[in-house]
């Protein structure tokens, strides 16, 4: 199954008030395995960059001034994502900006039926826990030391690893052990012994048929039962 994990960076929080998408990063996965194919682009938002947004992702208006407009790369982006399901963290936010940009180009929006929200998956799997991308990376031991600021492609790469963990892809058969360990019941788990061949002398197989003496005792026992149900 082909899926696209993606992330966006923007000028703000609400496309309805004029905020624009300035970066998108997409990671292709097939059967929960990254294929190595990706798509990444910066866009000129044709507006200023608020200081608060720049502090998050580090993308200044000057840096973006010579980047292509979204409309010039829309066909290229749509060709990459195809009709695959789209995975994002707090996906409604990213879908809102993506579809706003498509609307400004007079292109059809991406149907939200294709949306997979990792926040919703994490909330179901870890109720009451912190659900930020940083928190989930910490929970699953995913290295994010190179994440100084938000970046669409970097965050998509991290999210792809988180998504695999949320789907159980790297812990098939170990999910119960992980949950018990996280509850503090088990401090360490060494499953290497499970995979080792048994050592020591090999016992002879036990016969699985009754001996003549056992059959005789059984017949004697049966004759002593009065008014059996099967009689």
Secondary structure as UniProt FT lines:
FT   STRAND          2..10
FT   HELIX           15..17
FT   STRAND          21..30
FT   TURN            31..32
FT   STRAND          33..42
FT   HELIX           51..57
FT   HELIX           61..64
FT   TURN            65..66
FT   HELIX           70..81
FT   TURN            82..83
FT   STRAND          85..88
FT   TURN            89..90
FT   HELIX           91..104
FT   TURN            105..106
FT   HELIX           112..114
FT   STRAND          115..117
FT   HELIX           118..125
FT   TURN            127..128
FT   HELIX           133..140
FT   TURN            145..146
FT   HELIX           152..166
FT   TURN            167..170
FT   TURN            172..174
FT   HELIX           175..182
FT   TURN            183..184
FT   HELIX           192..195
FT   HELIX           212..223
FT   TURN            229..230
//
